[in-house]
Amino acid sequence: MKAKDPRDGRRYKARRLQVLNAAGWVCYYCGGDADQADHVIPIASGGDPMSLDNLVASCRRCNLRKGKKSQGVFLATTDTPPVFSDLLSPKTAVMTQQGPCTGQPEQDVN
């Protein structure tokens, strides 16, 4: 008998929304509009399907392209580095923190 997939339950759906809200509905991989939660360590490789440490917001395209690959393997095959939503908002392209480059103007972090 096949075990029930934990992603079918209410608890997972609530966790998915928690991850998407925390990321501002921005894909971790491409900066596009996220509508799914991706498992950093795939469930097939023993990743915890419910752990917040194992979930990132993802768009459908990136989630399907990553599939069962590890995050490192997937990122090595992409042209775009991951977007960290606490540093850059891809929807507005406004810096929220000063970067490492010298001569960069100070940014107001409000």
DSSP file (Angstrom, degrees, kcal/mol; ACC not computed):
  #  RESIDUE AA STRUCTURE BP1 BP2  ACC     N-H-->O    O-->H-N    N-H-->O    O-->H-N    TCO  KAPPA ALPHA  PHI   PSI    X-CA   Y-CA   Z-CA
    1    1 A M              0   0    0      0, 0.0     2,-0.2     0, 0.0     0, 0.0   0.000 360.0 360.0 360.0 135.3    0.0    0.0    0.0
    2    2 A K        -     0   0    0      1,-0.1     2,-0.1     3,-0.0     3,-0.1  -0.545 360.0-116.5 -79.4 136.5    1.3    3.4   -1.0
    3    3 A A        -     0   0    0     -2,-0.2     2,-0.2     1,-0.1    -1,-0.1  -0.408  36.1-100.1 -70.4 147.5    1.9    6.0    1.8
    4    4 A K        -     0   0    0     -2,-0.1    -1,-0.1     1,-0.1     3,-0.0  -0.473  35.6-116.4 -69.9 135.6   -0.2    9.1    1.7
    5    5 A D    >   -     0   0    0     -2,-0.2     3,-1.8     1,-0.2     4,-0.2  -0.613  15.5-146.2 -73.9 122.5    1.6   12.2    0.3
    6    6 A P  G >  S+     0   0    0      0, 0.0     3,-1.2     0, 0.0     6,-0.4   0.711  93.8  71.5 -64.8 -18.2    2.0   14.8    3.1
    7    7 A R  G 3  S+     0   0    0      1,-0.2    -2,-0.0     5,-0.1    -3,-0.0   0.579  87.3  65.5 -73.9  -7.8    1.6   17.5    0.5
    8    8 A D  G <  S+     0   0    0     -3,-1.8    -1,-0.2     4,-0.1     2,-0.1   0.567  87.8  90.1 -87.0  -9.6   -2.1   16.6    0.1
    9    9 A G  S <> S-     0   0    0     -3,-1.2     4,-1.7    -4,-0.2     5,-0.1  -0.382  84.7-115.3 -91.3 165.8   -3.0   17.7    3.6
   10   10 A R  H  > S+     0   0    0      1,-0.2     4,-2.4     2,-0.2     5,-0.2   0.854 112.4  60.0 -63.1 -37.5   -4.2   21.0    5.1
   11   11 A R  H  > S+     0   0    0      1,-0.2     4,-2.0     2,-0.2    -1,-0.2   0.911 106.7  45.6 -61.8 -42.6   -1.1   21.3    7.2
   12   12 A Y  H  > S+     0   0    0     -6,-0.4     4,-2.9     2,-0.2    -1,-0.2   0.911 110.8  53.2 -66.6 -41.1    1.2   21.3    4.2
   13   13 A K  H  X S+     0   0    0     -4,-1.7     4,-1.9     1,-0.2    -2,-0.2   0.884 110.4  47.7 -62.5 -37.8   -1.1   23.8    2.3
   14   14 A A  H  X S+     0   0    0     -4,-2.4     4,-2.0     2,-0.2    -1,-0.2   0.895 112.0  50.0 -67.2 -40.4   -0.9   26.2    5.3
   15   15 A R  H  X S+     0   0    0     -4,-2.0     4,-2.3    -5,-0.2    -2,-0.2   0.897 108.1  53.7 -64.2 -41.2    2.9   25.7    5.4
   16   16 A R  H  X S+     0   0    0     -4,-2.9     4,-2.5     1,-0.2    -1,-0.2   0.921 109.7  47.3 -59.1 -46.3    3.1   26.5    1.6
   17   17 A L  H  X S+     0   0    0     -4,-1.9     4,-2.7     1,-0.2     5,-0.2   0.870 109.2  54.9 -64.5 -36.1    1.2   29.7    2.1
   18   18 A Q  H  X S+     0   0    0     -4,-2.0     4,-2.1     2,-0.2    -2,-0.2   0.918 110.5  45.3 -61.6 -44.2    3.5   30.6    5.1
   19   19 A V  H  X S+     0   0    0     -4,-2.3     4,-1.7     2,-0.2    38,-0.3   0.923 114.2  48.3 -65.9 -45.3    6.6   30.2    2.8
   20   20 A L  H  <>S+     0   0    0     -4,-2.5     5,-2.9     1,-0.2     4,-0.3   0.911 112.9  47.7 -63.8 -43.0    5.0   32.2   -0.1
   21   21 A N  H ><5S+     0   0    0     -4,-2.7     3,-1.2     1,-0.2    -1,-0.2   0.908 109.9  52.5 -64.7 -41.7    3.9   35.0    2.2
   22   22 A A  H 3<5S+     0   0    0     -4,-2.1    -1,-0.2     1,-0.3    -2,-0.2   0.840 112.6  45.7 -62.7 -33.0    7.4   35.2    3.9
   23   23 A A  T ><5S-     0   0    0     -4,-1.7     3,-0.8    -5,-0.1    -1,-0.3   0.412 113.6-116.9 -90.1   1.2    9.0   35.5    0.5
   24   24 A G  T < 5 -     0   0    0     -3,-1.2    -3,-0.2    -4,-0.3    -2,-0.1   0.774  63.5 -69.8  68.4  24.9    6.5   38.1   -0.8
   25   25 A W  T 3 <S+     0   0    0     -5,-2.9     9,-2.5     1,-0.2     2,-0.5   0.823 100.3 138.7  59.5  34.3    5.4   35.6   -3.4
   26   26 A V  B <   -A   33   0A   0     -3,-0.8    -1,-0.2    -6,-0.3     7,-0.2  -0.938  59.2-113.9-112.1 130.0    8.7   36.0   -5.2
   27   27 A C     >  -     0   0    0      5,-3.1     4,-1.4    -2,-0.5    56,-0.3  -0.409  15.0-145.8 -63.6 128.5   10.5   33.0   -6.7
   28   28 A Y  T  4 S+     0   0    0     29,-2.7    55,-1.6     1,-0.2    -1,-0.2   0.811  96.0  43.8 -61.6 -32.2   13.8   32.3   -4.9
   29   29 A Y  T  4 S+     0   0    0     28,-0.3    -1,-0.2    53,-0.2    29,-0.1   0.880 132.4   7.9 -87.4 -41.4   15.4   31.1   -8.2
   30   30 A C  T  4 S-     0   0    0     52,-0.1    -2,-0.1     2,-0.1     3,-0.1   0.554  89.1-117.6-122.7 -11.4   14.4   33.6  -10.8
   31   31 A G  S  < S+     0   0    0     -4,-1.4    -3,-0.1     1,-0.2     3,-0.1   0.506  72.0 127.5  84.7   3.2   12.6   36.5   -9.1
   32   32 A G  S    S-     0   0    0      1,-0.2    -5,-3.1    -6,-0.1     2,-0.5  -0.047  74.9 -59.6 -79.2-172.0    9.4   35.9  -10.9
   33   33 A D  B     -A   26   0A   0     -7,-0.2    27,-0.3    -3,-0.1     2,-0.3  -0.615  56.6-145.9 -75.4 119.0    5.9   35.5   -9.4
   34   34 A A        +     0   0    0     -9,-2.5    25,-0.3    -2,-0.5     3,-0.1  -0.641  33.7 158.3 -87.6 141.2    6.0   32.5   -7.0
   35   35 A D        +     0   0    0     23,-1.7     2,-0.3    -2,-0.3    24,-0.2   0.262  61.9  52.9-139.4   6.0    3.0   30.2   -6.6
   36   36 A Q  E    S-B   58   0B   0     22,-2.4    22,-3.0   -16,-0.0     2,-0.5  -0.906  71.9-124.4-137.7 164.6    4.6   27.0   -5.3
   37   37 A A  E     -B   57   0B   0     -2,-0.3     2,-0.4    20,-0.2    20,-0.2  -0.963  25.8-154.5-111.6 128.8    6.9   25.9   -2.6
   38   38 A D  E     -B   56   0B   0     18,-3.4    18,-2.1    -2,-0.5     2,-0.7  -0.808  15.3-125.9-103.5 143.9   10.0   24.0   -3.6
   39   39 A H  E     -B   55   0B   0     -2,-0.4    16,-0.2    16,-0.2     8,-0.1  -0.796  10.8-154.2 -88.6 118.1   11.8   21.5   -1.4
   40   40 A V  S    S+     0   0    0     14,-2.1    31,-0.8    -2,-0.7    -1,-0.2   0.946  95.9  35.5 -56.4 -51.9   15.5   22.5   -1.2
   41   41 A I  S    S-     0   0    0     13,-0.3    -1,-0.2     7,-0.1    29,-0.1  -0.930 108.2-118.9 -99.8 113.0   16.3   18.8   -0.5
   42   42 A P    > > -     0   0    0      0, 0.0     5,-2.4     0, 0.0     3,-1.3  -0.116  10.3-124.5 -54.7 146.9   13.9   16.8   -2.6
   43   43 A I  G > 5S+     0   0    0      1,-0.3     3,-1.9     3,-0.2    25,-0.1   0.875 113.0  60.8 -57.8 -38.1   11.5   14.5   -0.8
   44   44 A A  G 3 5S+     0   0    0      1,-0.3    -1,-0.3     2,-0.1    24,-0.1   0.737 104.5  49.7 -62.8 -22.5   12.8   11.7   -3.0
   45   45 A S  G < 5S-     0   0    0     -3,-1.3    -1,-0.3     2,-0.0    -2,-0.2   0.253 133.2 -88.8-100.2  11.6   16.3   12.3   -1.5
   46   46 A G  T < 5S+     0   0    0     -3,-1.9    -3,-0.2     1,-0.3    -2,-0.1   0.547  73.2 155.9  97.3   8.4   15.0   12.3    2.1
   47   47 A G      < -     0   0    0     -5,-2.4    -1,-0.3     1,-0.1    -8,-0.0  -0.405  51.7-107.4 -69.0 144.3   14.1   16.0    2.5
   48   48 A D        -     0   0    0      1,-0.2     3,-0.5    -2,-0.1    -7,-0.1  -0.606  24.0-153.9 -73.0 118.5   11.5   16.8    5.1
   49   49 A P  S    S+     0   0    0      0, 0.0    -1,-0.2     0, 0.0    -6,-0.1   0.669  91.0  39.5 -70.1 -15.3    8.3   17.8    3.2
   50   50 A M  S    S+     0   0    0    -35,-0.0     2,-0.2     5,-0.0     5,-0.1   0.547  84.5 112.7-110.7  -9.9    7.1   20.0    6.1
   51   51 A S    >   -     0   0    0     -3,-0.5     3,-1.3     1,-0.2     4,-0.1  -0.463  57.7-147.6 -72.9 130.2   10.2   21.7    7.4
   52   52 A L  G >  S+     0   0    0      1,-0.3     3,-1.1    -2,-0.2    -1,-0.2   0.801 101.4  61.5 -63.2 -28.0   10.4   25.5    6.8
   53   53 A D  G 3  S+     0   0    0      1,-0.2    -1,-0.3   -14,-0.0    -2,-0.1   0.675 105.5  47.5 -70.2 -16.1   14.2   25.1    6.5
   54   54 A N  G <  S+     0   0    0     -3,-1.3   -14,-2.1    -6,-0.1     2,-0.4   0.274 100.5  80.4-108.2   9.6   13.5   22.8    3.5
   55   55 A L  E <   +B   39   0B   0     -3,-1.1     2,-0.3   -16,-0.2   -16,-0.2  -0.959  46.9 172.2-123.8 136.0   11.0   25.0    1.6
   56   56 A V  E     -B   38   0B   0    -18,-2.1   -18,-3.4    -2,-0.4     2,-0.2  -0.969  40.5-100.4-132.7 152.1   11.5   28.1   -0.6
   57   57 A A  E     +B   37   0B   0     -2,-0.3   -29,-2.7   -38,-0.3     2,-0.3  -0.480  49.5 174.6 -69.6 140.7    9.0   30.0   -2.7
   58   58 A S  E     -B   36   0B   0    -22,-3.0   -22,-2.4   -31,-0.3   -23,-1.7  -0.995  31.7-121.6-148.3 149.1    9.2   29.0   -6.4
   59   59 A C     >  -     0   0    0     -2,-0.3     4,-2.4   -25,-0.3     5,-0.2  -0.525  38.7-108.6 -82.3 162.6    7.4   29.7   -9.6
   60   60 A R  H  > S+     0   0    0    -27,-0.3     4,-2.6     1,-0.2     5,-0.2   0.902 116.9  54.2 -58.5 -43.4    6.0   26.7  -11.4
   61   61 A R  H  > S+     0   0    0      1,-0.2     4,-2.4     2,-0.2    -1,-0.2   0.938 112.1  42.1 -59.8 -50.3    8.6   26.9  -14.2
   62   62 A C  H  > S+     0   0    0      2,-0.2     4,-2.6     1,-0.2     5,-0.2   0.899 113.8  52.7 -65.3 -40.1   11.6   26.8  -11.8
   63   63 A N  H  X S+     0   0    0     -4,-2.4     4,-2.2     1,-0.2    -1,-0.2   0.910 112.5  44.6 -63.1 -42.0   10.0   24.1   -9.6
   64   64 A L  H  < S+     0   0    0     -4,-2.6    -1,-0.2    -5,-0.2    -2,-0.2   0.898 114.0  49.7 -68.6 -39.7    9.4   21.9  -12.7
   65   65 A R  H  < S+     0   0    0     -4,-2.4    -2,-0.2    -5,-0.2    -1,-0.2   0.878 112.5  47.5 -66.5 -37.1   12.9   22.5  -14.0
   66   66 A K  H >< S+     0   0    0     -4,-2.6     3,-2.5    -5,-0.2    -2,-0.2   0.926  80.6 151.2 -70.3 -43.8   14.5   21.7  -10.7
   67   67 A G  T 3< S-     0   0    0     -4,-2.2    -1,-0.2     1,-0.3    -2,-0.1  -0.241  76.5 -16.3  52.9-126.8   12.5   18.5  -10.2
   68   68 A K  T 3  S+     0   0    0     -4,-0.1    -1,-0.3    -3,-0.1    -2,-0.1   0.316 106.4 117.6 -93.9   7.2   14.5   16.0   -8.1
   69   69 A K  S <  S-     0   0    0     -3,-2.5     2,-0.1    -4,-0.1    -3,-0.0  -0.363  73.1-106.1 -70.4 154.2   17.8   17.8   -8.6
   70   70 A S     >  -     0   0    0      1,-0.1     4,-2.4   -29,-0.1     5,-0.2  -0.411  31.9-110.8 -71.4 159.8   19.6   19.2   -5.5
   71   71 A Q  H  > S+     0   0    0    -31,-0.8     4,-2.9     1,-0.2     5,-0.2   0.897 117.8  53.1 -61.0 -40.4   19.5   22.9   -5.2
   72   72 A G  H  > S+     0   0    0      2,-0.2     4,-1.8     1,-0.2    -1,-0.2   0.914 110.2  46.3 -62.1 -44.4   23.2   23.2   -5.9
   73   73 A V  H  > S+     0   0    0      2,-0.2     4,-0.8     1,-0.2    -1,-0.2   0.919 114.4  48.4 -64.5 -43.7   23.0   21.2   -9.1
   74   74 A F  H >< S+     0   0    0     -4,-2.4     3,-1.1     1,-0.2     4,-0.4   0.940 111.4  48.4 -62.9 -47.7   20.0   23.2  -10.3
   75   75 A L  H >< S+     0   0    0     -4,-2.9     3,-1.0     1,-0.3    -1,-0.2   0.836 106.1  58.7 -63.6 -31.8   21.5   26.6   -9.5
   76   76 A A  H 3< S+     0   0    0     -4,-1.8    -1,-0.3     1,-0.2    -2,-0.2   0.737 107.1  48.1 -68.2 -21.4   24.7   25.5  -11.4
   77   77 A T  T << S+     0   0    0     -3,-1.1     2,-0.2    -4,-0.8    -1,-0.2   0.442  96.4  90.1 -98.7  -0.4   22.7   24.9  -14.5
   78   78 A T    <   -     0   0    0     -3,-1.0    -3,-0.0    -4,-0.4     0, 0.0  -0.656  65.5-145.7 -98.2 154.7   20.8   28.2  -14.4
   79   79 A D  S    S+     0   0    0     -2,-0.2    -1,-0.1     1,-0.1    -4,-0.0   0.721  84.1  64.8 -84.5 -24.0   21.8   31.5  -16.0
   80   80 A T  S    S-     0   0    0    -51,-0.0     3,-0.1     3,-0.0    -2,-0.1  -0.873  80.5-131.7-107.8 127.9   20.3   33.7  -13.3
   81   81 A P        -     0   0    0      0, 0.0    -2,-0.1     0, 0.0    -5,-0.0  -0.354  43.7 -83.4 -69.4 159.4   21.6   33.6   -9.7
   82   82 A P        -     0   0    0      0, 0.0     2,-0.5     0, 0.0   -53,-0.2  -0.264  39.6-128.1 -64.0 150.6   19.0   33.3   -7.0
   83   83 A V        -     0   0    0    -55,-1.6     2,-0.8   -56,-0.3   -52,-0.2  -0.878  10.9-151.1-100.8 126.7   17.2   36.5   -5.8
   84   84 A F    >>  -     0   0    0     -2,-0.5     3,-2.5     1,-0.1     4,-1.7  -0.868   7.4-154.1-100.9 106.9   17.3   37.1   -2.1
   85   85 A S  T 34 S+     0   0    0     -2,-0.8    -1,-0.1     1,-0.3   -58,-0.0   0.656  88.1  63.5 -61.6 -19.2   14.1   39.1   -1.5
   86   86 A D  T 34 S+     0   0    0      1,-0.2    -1,-0.3    -3,-0.0     3,-0.1   0.655 113.0  35.6 -79.6 -12.3   15.3   40.8    1.7
   87   87 A L  T <4 S+     0   0    0     -3,-2.5     9,-1.6     1,-0.3    10,-0.5   0.738 127.1  20.6-105.1 -32.3   18.1   42.5   -0.4
   88   88 A L  E  <  -C   95   0C   0     -4,-1.7    -1,-0.3     7,-0.2     7,-0.1  -0.999  58.5-147.9-144.6 135.1   16.4   43.2   -3.7
   89   89 A S  E >>> -C   94   0C   0      5,-1.0     4,-2.9    -2,-0.4     3,-0.9  -0.895   8.7-165.7-102.2 107.2   12.8   43.5   -4.8
   90   90 A P  T 345S+     0   0    0      0, 0.0    -1,-0.1     0, 0.0   -58,-0.0   0.728  86.1  62.1 -66.8 -19.1   12.6   42.3   -8.4
   91   91 A K  T 345S+     0   0    0      1,-0.1   -58,-0.0   -59,-0.1    -2,-0.0   0.816 123.1  17.6 -75.3 -29.2    9.1   43.8   -8.8
   92   92 A T  T <45S-     0   0    0     -3,-0.9    -1,-0.1     2,-0.1     3,-0.1   0.555  90.3-139.3-116.2 -13.6   10.3   47.3   -8.1
   93   93 A A  T  <5 +     0   0    0     -4,-2.9     2,-0.5     1,-0.2    -5,-0.0   0.866  53.0 143.3  53.9  40.5   14.1   46.9   -8.8
   94   94 A V  E   < -C   89   0C   0     -5,-0.6    -5,-1.0     2,-0.0    -1,-0.2  -0.942  51.4-125.7-111.9 128.5   14.8   49.2   -5.8
   95   95 A M  E     -C   88   0C   0     -2,-0.5    -7,-0.2    -7,-0.1    13,-0.1  -0.489  22.5-176.3 -70.5 140.2   17.8   48.4   -3.6
   96   96 A T  S    S+     0   0    0     -9,-1.6     2,-0.3     1,-0.2    -1,-0.1   0.370  70.2  36.5-115.6  -0.2   16.9   48.1    0.1
   97   97 A Q  S    S-     0   0    0    -10,-0.5    -1,-0.2    12,-0.0     2,-0.1  -0.987  91.2-100.6-151.2 142.7   20.5   47.6    1.3
   98   98 A Q        -     0   0    0     -2,-0.3     8,-0.1     9,-0.2    -2,-0.0  -0.423  41.7-134.5 -66.1 136.0   23.8   49.1    0.3
   99   99 A G        -     0   0    0     -2,-0.1     5,-0.1     2,-0.1    -1,-0.1  -0.190  22.6-101.6 -84.0 179.0   25.8   46.7   -1.9
  100  100 A P  S    S+     0   0    0      0, 0.0     2,-0.2     0, 0.0    -1,-0.1   0.553  85.3 108.6 -80.4  -8.1   29.5   45.8   -1.6
  101  101 A C  S >  S-     0   0    0      1,-0.1     3,-1.1     2,-0.1     2,-0.2  -0.484  70.7-123.5 -75.3 136.9   30.6   48.1   -4.5
  102  102 A T  T 3  S+     0   0    0      1,-0.2    -1,-0.1    -2,-0.2    -3,-0.0  -0.519  94.9  30.3 -75.8 147.2   32.5   51.2   -3.6
  103  103 A G  T 3  S+     0   0    0      1,-0.3    -1,-0.2    -2,-0.2    -2,-0.1   0.410  82.2 139.5  86.3  -3.0   31.0   54.4   -4.8
  104  104 A Q    <   -     0   0    0     -3,-1.1    -1,-0.3    -5,-0.1     3,-0.1  -0.587  59.4-109.9 -74.9 134.0   27.5   53.1   -4.6
  105  105 A P        -     0   0    0      0, 0.0    -1,-0.1     0, 0.0     2,-0.0  -0.287  36.6 -97.7 -64.2 148.3   25.1   55.8   -3.3
  106  106 A E        -     0   0    0     -8,-0.1     2,-0.4    -3,-0.0    -9,-0.0  -0.374  39.2-146.0 -62.0 141.8   23.7   55.3    0.2
  107  107 A Q        -     0   0    0     -3,-0.1     2,-0.6    -2,-0.0    -9,-0.2  -0.909  14.7-119.1-113.8 141.1   20.2   53.8    0.1
  108  108 A D        -     0   0    0     -2,-0.4     2,-1.0   -13,-0.1   -11,-0.0  -0.698  23.0-157.1 -77.3 120.6   17.5   54.6    2.6
  109  109 A V              0   0    0     -2,-0.6   -13,-0.1     1,-0.2    -1,-0.1  -0.723 360.0 360.0-102.6  81.9   16.6   51.4    4.4
  110  110 A N              0   0    0     -2,-1.0    -1,-0.2     0, 0.0   -14,-0.0   0.391 360.0 360.0-105.5 360.0   13.0   52.1    5.7
